Amino acid sequence: MAVALFSLTLTLLIVNSFATYTLQAADHPLQFTYSGATGPEKWGSLNPKFSLCATGESQSPINIVEDQAVVNKNLKPLLRSYHPVNGTLTDVRFTVVVEYPEDSGWMNVDGKKYALKQMHWHSPSEHRINGKRFAAELHMVHVSEDGRVAVLGYLFKYGHPDPILGQIHKILNELAYEESAQLKLVPFHPAVLKENPRKYYKYIGSFSAPPCTENVIYIIVGKVRSISRDQVQALKAPLDIQCKNNARPYQPLNGRHVELYANHNRPN
């Protein structure tokens, strides 16, 4: 349903110290972008609520150096259970977002369940491995009952089309030609994510966009998936001209450790 002025609130964090994004319609100025006077270097000064973007000590994304990752034998396999559902796809101009209804599925981190709330994409990738940047990155945002956020990240290199994006590719193309904000129902068939990765990296970071709220758990899957050039173009097409490359530069570790889970007995 088209509206002249559209405001979408993504409840990424639920309680107390956690923040909320308010994403405005196409005819409302963006509060931040990825280049120019409102780009990442300026985020911290654009709004008092964005101050952590400049002063935070545990910011995301980061460059993951494999030789410096600490093997943690206490980390468990990444258990997940997702259900086929319809999500709501929206162009919010600095990314495209799919929001999911209640009971869409969950991820288990350190014995705690985190419910799937939404996913969005960055291109090029925000996280790097040994300094290498990839074609794109998917963030699947999960929230626990007590309001803790865990982001599951997948990195993509150019190659065969990604099955997840294949489900919504046509609708993404439609968004690029619409002048006002749209809500579109899109399918989510999670069978392509059924296998648990044999390798992942874990660290504590932040939202990688304003307000840059910290204390967010990141799980970055070690196996790089593939994505087609057409799919990357479809992700970029609906975005604001200053957000086509919507990846924040990587941030200093400031003494943080990146933990590594590796199960060499699994085939993937």
C-alpha positions as CSV (number, residue, x, y, z in Angstrom):
1,M,0.0,0.0,0.0
2,A,1.5,3.3,-1.1
3,V,1.4,6.3,1.2
4,A,2.6,9.9,0.8
5,L,4.6,9.9,4.0
6,F,5.7,6.5,5.3
7,S,7.3,5.9,8.6
8,L,8.5,2.4,9.5
9,T,9.9,1.6,13.0
10,L,12.1,-1.5,13.2
11,T,12.1,-2.7,16.8
12,L,15.6,-4.1,16.8
13,L,16.1,-3.7,20.5
14,I,13.3,-4.0,23.0
15,V,14.2,-2.8,26.5
16,N,15.9,0.0,28.4
17,S,19.3,0.9,26.9
18,F,18.5,-0.4,23.4
19,A,17.6,2.0,20.6
20,T,15.1,2.0,17.8
21,Y,15.5,2.9,14.1
22,T,12.9,5.2,12.6
23,L,13.1,5.0,8.8
24,Q,11.5,7.7,6.8
25,A,9.7,7.8,3.5
26,A,11.3,8.6,0.1
27,D,10.3,12.2,0.3
28,H,11.8,12.7,3.7
29,P,15.5,13.6,4.1
30,L,17.7,10.8,5.3
31,Q,19.4,11.4,8.6
32,F,22.5,9.7,7.4
33,T,24.1,8.3,4.3
34,Y,27.2,6.4,3.2
35,S,29.0,9.3,1.4
36,G,29.4,13.1,1.5
37,A,28.5,15.4,4.4
38,T,26.3,12.8,6.1
39,G,28.6,9.8,5.5
40,P,30.1,7.5,8.1
41,E,32.8,9.9,9.3
42,K,30.1,12.4,10.2
43,W,27.5,10.1,11.8
44,G,28.5,10.9,15.4
45,S,27.9,14.6,14.9
46,L,24.6,14.4,13.0
47,N,22.4,13.7,16.0
48,P,23.0,13.4,19.7
49,K,21.5,9.9,19.6
50,F,24.2,8.9,17.1
51,S,27.1,9.8,19.4
52,L,28.3,6.2,19.9
53,C,29.1,6.2,16.2
54,A,32.1,8.4,17.1
55,T,32.8,7.5,20.7
56,G,31.9,3.8,21.0
57,E,34.7,1.4,21.8
58,S,32.9,-1.8,20.5
59,Q,31.8,-0.8,17.1
60,S,31.0,-2.9,14.0
61,P,31.9,-4.0,11.4
62,I,35.5,-5.3,11.9
63,N,38.2,-6.9,9.9
64,I,38.5,-10.5,11.1
65,V,42.1,-11.7,11.0
66,E,41.9,-15.5,11.0
67,D,45.3,-16.0,12.7
68,Q,44.2,-13.8,15.5
69,A,40.8,-15.4,16.2
70,V,40.8,-17.4,19.4
71,V,39.5,-20.9,19.3
72,N,36.8,-21.3,22.0
73,K,36.1,-24.9,22.7
74,N,33.1,-23.9,24.8
75,L,31.2,-22.5,21.7
76,K,28.4,-24.8,20.5
77,P,27.2,-25.6,17.0
78,L,25.0,-22.9,15.6
79,L,21.5,-24.3,16.1
80,R,18.6,-22.7,14.2
81,S,15.0,-23.4,13.3
82,Y,13.2,-21.3,10.8
83,H,9.7,-21.8,9.3
84,P,8.3,-20.9,5.9
85,V,6.5,-17.6,6.3
86,N,5.7,-14.4,4.5
87,G,7.8,-11.4,5.4
88,T,7.3,-7.7,4.6
89,L,9.8,-6.2,2.2
90,T,10.5,-2.4,2.4
91,D,12.9,-0.1,0.7
92,V,14.2,2.2,3.5
93,R,16.6,3.9,1.1
94,F,19.8,3.0,2.9
95,T,19.1,-0.7,2.6
96,V,16.2,-3.0,1.9
97,V,14.6,-4.8,4.9
98,V,12.5,-7.9,5.3
99,E,10.6,-8.0,8.6
100,Y,9.2,-11.2,9.9
101,P,6.1,-12.0,12.0
102,E,6.2,-13.7,15.4
103,D,7.2,-17.4,15.5
104,S,9.2,-17.2,12.3
105,G,12.0,-19.1,13.8
106,W,15.0,-18.8,16.2
107,M,18.7,-19.1,16.6
108,N,20.4,-20.5,19.8
109,V,23.5,-18.7,21.0
110,D,25.1,-19.8,24.3
111,G,22.0,-21.6,25.3
112,K,19.7,-18.7,24.8
113,K,17.0,-18.5,22.0
114,Y,16.9,-15.4,19.8
115,A,13.8,-14.9,17.6
116,L,14.3,-13.9,14.0
117,K,13.0,-10.4,13.5
118,Q,14.3,-9.1,10.2
119,M,17.1,-9.3,7.6
120,H,18.8,-6.7,5.4
121,W,21.8,-6.5,3.1
122,H,24.9,-4.5,2.6
123,S,27.0,-4.2,-0.6
124,P,29.9,-4.4,-0.6
125,S,30.3,-6.5,2.5
126,E,30.9,-4.7,5.8
127,H,33.0,-7.3,7.5
128,R,36.2,-8.4,6.0
129,I,38.3,-11.6,6.3
130,N,42.1,-10.9,6.4
131,G,41.4,-7.5,4.9
132,K,39.4,-8.9,2.0
133,R,36.0,-7.3,1.3
134,F,33.3,-9.4,-0.4
135,A,30.5,-8.6,-2.9
136,A,27.7,-8.4,-0.3
137,E,26.7,-9.3,3.2
138,L,23.4,-10.5,4.7
139,H,22.4,-9.6,8.3
140,M,19.8,-11.7,9.9
141,V,18.7,-9.9,13.1
142,H,17.5,-11.9,16.1
143,V,16.2,-10.7,19.5
144,S,15.9,-12.6,22.7
145,E,13.1,-12.3,25.2
146,D,15.2,-10.0,27.4
147,G,16.1,-7.7,24.5
148,R,19.5,-8.9,23.6
149,V,20.4,-8.7,19.9
150,A,22.3,-11.3,17.9
151,V,23.1,-10.7,14.2
152,L,23.9,-13.7,12.0
153,G,26.0,-12.6,9.1
154,Y,26.7,-14.3,5.7
155,L,29.4,-13.1,3.3
156,F,28.9,-13.4,-0.5
157,K,31.3,-13.6,-3.4
158,Y,30.3,-13.2,-7.0
159,G,29.1,-16.5,-8.6
160,H,25.9,-18.5,-8.8
161,P,22.7,-16.7,-7.7
162,D,21.8,-16.8,-4.0
163,P,18.7,-18.9,-3.3
164,I,17.4,-16.6,-0.6
165,L,17.5,-13.5,-2.8
166,G,16.2,-15.6,-5.7
167,Q,12.9,-15.8,-3.8
168,I,12.5,-11.9,-3.9
169,H,14.6,-10.8,-6.9
170,K,11.6,-9.9,-9.0
171,I,10.0,-7.8,-6.2
172,L,13.3,-6.1,-5.6
173,N,13.4,-5.0,-9.2
174,E,9.9,-3.6,-8.9
175,L,10.9,-1.5,-5.9
176,A,13.5,0.4,-8.0
177,Y,10.7,1.9,-10.2
178,E,8.3,3.0,-7.4
179,E,8.4,6.6,-6.2
180,S,6.8,6.1,-2.8
181,A,7.5,3.6,-0.1
182,Q,5.9,0.2,-0.5
183,L,5.2,-2.7,1.8
184,K,5.4,-6.0,-0.1
185,L,4.8,-9.5,1.1
186,V,7.6,-11.8,0.2
187,P,8.1,-15.6,0.8
188,F,10.8,-17.0,3.1
189,H,11.6,-20.7,2.5
190,P,14.5,-21.4,4.9
191,A,15.5,-24.8,3.5
192,V,18.6,-23.3,2.1
193,L,19.8,-22.4,5.6
194,K,19.1,-25.8,7.2
195,E,22.7,-26.9,7.5
196,N,24.6,-25.5,10.5
197,P,28.0,-24.1,9.6
198,R,31.1,-25.9,10.6
199,K,32.9,-22.6,11.2
200,Y,31.9,-19.2,12.5
201,Y,33.3,-16.2,14.2
202,K,31.8,-14.5,17.2
203,Y,32.4,-11.1,18.7
204,I,30.6,-8.3,20.6
205,G,29.9,-5.2,18.4
206,S,27.3,-2.7,17.5
207,F,24.7,-1.7,15.0
208,S,26.7,-0.9,11.9
209,A,24.4,2.0,11.1
210,P,23.2,4.9,13.4
211,P,22.6,4.9,16.3
212,C,25.5,2.4,16.5
213,T,24.1,0.9,19.7
214,E,26.7,-1.5,21.3
215,N,26.4,-4.9,23.1
216,V,25.3,-6.7,19.9
217,I,26.4,-10.3,19.4
218,Y,27.8,-11.0,15.9
219,I,28.0,-14.4,14.4
220,I,29.8,-14.3,11.1
221,V,29.6,-17.6,9.1
222,G,33.0,-18.7,7.9
223,K,31.8,-20.3,4.6
224,V,31.4,-17.6,1.9
225,R,28.2,-18.0,-0.1
226,S,27.7,-16.9,-3.7
227,I,25.6,-14.2,-5.3
228,S,25.1,-13.1,-8.8
229,R,25.9,-9.6,-10.2
230,D,22.3,-9.2,-11.1
231,Q,21.2,-9.8,-7.5
232,V,23.7,-7.3,-6.2
233,Q,22.4,-4.7,-8.7
234,A,18.8,-5.5,-7.6
235,L,19.8,-4.8,-3.9
236,K,21.4,-1.5,-4.9
237,A,18.8,-0.2,-7.4
238,P,16.1,1.0,-4.9
239,L,18.6,2.8,-2.6
240,D,19.3,6.5,-2.3
241,I,22.2,7.7,-4.6
242,Q,24.4,8.2,-1.5
243,C,23.7,4.8,-0.2
244,K,24.3,2.6,-3.2
245,N,27.5,1.3,-1.5
246,N,26.0,0.9,2.0
247,A,28.9,-0.5,3.9
248,R,30.4,1.2,6.9
249,P,34.2,1.2,7.0
250,Y,35.6,-1.4,9.4
251,Q,36.2,-0.2,13.0
252,P,39.1,-0.8,15.4
253,L,38.9,-3.8,17.7
254,N,40.1,-1.8,20.8
255,G,41.2,-4.9,22.6
256,R,38.2,-7.1,21.7
257,H,38.7,-10.8,20.9
258,V,37.2,-12.6,18.0
259,E,36.2,-16.1,19.0
260,L,36.3,-19.0,16.5
261,Y,34.1,-22.1,16.4
262,A,35.4,-24.8,14.1
263,N,34.1,-28.3,13.7
264,H,36.3,-30.0,11.2
265,N,34.2,-33.2,11.3
266,R,31.4,-31.5,9.4
267,P,31.4,-31.5,5.6
268,N,30.4,-27.8,5.1
